């Protein structure tokens, strides 16, 4: 089976006030269907840079990065945006929901960018909200929901396009332990359906639940 993401010796450097700062220094990994991978490391280790690259939010300075079988170095910005919409789902610590928008319309938003018709968007969003246990919250706005419910809306939004890979950046960081447990259980249920989960976390207990763990230090996998 072709891996959804393949990184071959990728590096990323930034220019800050005329100084070259290496954030990644030659990282190789692959993410296949049904993978459950945790990326851990201290602040400044390179894990967030790696996450941005794997999600197509940035491009490597050197090395080869394939997402959905396509070399990101050859893609225009619109092509990159389309590829992200097709292959990658994102879940963030701070949820990033539109505050004045219902759960259904928050979930349906990625389908707007895909050009999906309104009726199909609403039906698909309703299906995903039911899947994450929020059919009864479909018309509620974020300020009418708990943190755990908001994170479930964010997960439903990430899944609505049918991605191969779900990138989760500290998805339990703003949740109490019981709510975080329920969110992790939900994410882990997706692995059985063939969705790959790549999780960035500071929490060693969360990382220990993954099938694979990568530790970053000074821009390298250790």
N, C-alpha and C positions, 0 to 999 in steps of 0.2 A: 504494500500500500504506500502511495506517495505521501510523504510528510507534508503537513499543512504549512509548516515553517521550517526552513533550513538556514542556519547561520553558519558560515564558513570563515573563520578567522577574521571576524568583523572588529573594527576599531572605530572609535568616535573621539575626535579631538575638537576642542573649542578654542577660539581666539578671544582672549579677555585682556583688553588694554595692551595689545601687542604681544601678549604672552600665550604660548600654546599650552593648553591644559588637556592632558589625556584623561578622558572619562572611562573609555573602554580600551583595552590593550590586547586585542586578539582573542575573541571568544567564539567558540564553536559549539553548537547544539542543534538538535532537531526536535520538533514537536509533532507528534502523529495523532491520529484520531484516538480518542479515549485515554490520552495521556493525562496524568495528574501530577503537575510539576510545581514545586515550591522554590522560589528564589529568595534567599535570605542574605543578610549582610547589614553592617552598620551604615549609618548615614555617610555618604560619600564613597561607598564601595563600588558604585556603578550599577546597582540593581535597577534604579529608576530609569537610567539611560538605556539599559538593556530592554526594559519593558517598553519604552517609547519606540525603540527600533523594531522590536518584535510586532508591535501594533501598527507599524507603518506611519507613525506620527513623526518620524525623523528618518534620516538615511545615514548609513555608515560612511565614515570618511574613507575607509579601506575595507577590503574583504567583500564577500558575496552574501547577499541576503535574498532568499527566495520566499515569497509569501504566496500561497496558492499556486506554486509552481512558476511564479513570475519574478524576474529579477527586478528589484525595486529601483535599481540605478537607471533602468531604461524607461521608466514611467514618468509621464507628465503629472503635475499636481492633480488635474481632474481624474486621470487614470488611477492615481494613488487613492484618491477619495473613494472612487468606485470600488477598488479592490478592498479597502477597509470595510466598506458597507457590505460586501459580499462574504468576506472570510472571517472578520474579527468582530467580537462583541466586547464591550468595555464595561467594567463595574468598578466604581471608585469609592473610596472611603467616605466621601462627602455627598454621595448620591447624585448630585448635579441634576436634580429634577427641576422642571419649570414650575415656579411656586403658584401661579394662578391657573394652572392647567390640571385637568382631571388625570387620574391614574391611567385611564384608557388612552387619552391623547398624548400623555408622556410616553407611554409604551409604543404608540403608533408612529411617533416622530421619525424614526429612521426609515420607515416605509414611505414617508413623504419624499425624502431625498431619492428614493428608488423610483418614484413616479407611480406608485401603487394607488389605485382608486380608493376614494374615501370609504366606501362600503366594505371593501376587502380589508382595508387598514383597520377599521373598527372591529371587524369580526376576528381578525388575527390577534389584535391586542386583547380582546376579551378572552380568547383561548389561552393566551399566555398568562394572563392574570389569574385565570382559573387554575392553571398548572402550578402556579406558585402560591395557591391558597388564598387569593384575594378577589375572588369573584364578587364578594359582598362589598368590596371597596372600589368598585370600578369607576364610580362617579365622584369619588372623594379627591380633594386636593391634598398636596403633601402636608400642609399644616393641620390637616384633619387626621393624620396617620402617625403612628409611632415610628421610631427610628427603624425598627426591624421591618415594619411594613413598607417604609420608604425604600429600604434596601432591596426588598423583594420586588417592588415596582422597578427598581433599577435593573435587577436581574432579568425580569421579564422584558424590559426594553432591549437589553443586550441580546436576548435570544430571539427577538421578533423577526430578524432577518435570516434566521437559520444559519448562524455562523459555524465554522469548523472549530474555532478556537475562542475561548472566553478568557480574557485577561482581567484579572481581579487584583486591584491595588489596595491592600489593607482593607478588604471588604468587611471585616468585623471590628475595625479599629475604633469606630464610634458607637459600638453596641455593648450592652452588658453581656455577661458570660452566657446566660441562658439564651438570649436572643441570638448572640453570635453562633452558638451551637446549632440553632435551627437553620441559620443561613448557611453554615458549612455543610450541614446535612443535605440541604437543597442543592448546593453546588455539586456535592459528591454524587447525588442521584443523576446528574447530567452526564457524568463520565460513563455510566452504563449505557447511555444512549449514543455514545460515540463522540460526544463533545469533549475536546481537549480543554483542560483547565490549567492555566498558568497563573500562579498565585504569588504575589509579592507580599512579604510579611516580616515584621520584626519579632513576631510571636513564635517561639520555638515549638510550643505545643501545637499551634496551628500547622506549622511546617511539617511536624512529625506525622501528620495524618496523610500527607501526600505520598504517592507511589515513588516519586523521585524528588531529591532535594539538591539544589545547587547553591553553594555558598560563594558569595562574591567578596573580594577584598582587593582594593587598589586597582579596580578595573579588570580584574582577572577572576576566572573560576578557580577556586581552591579545593 
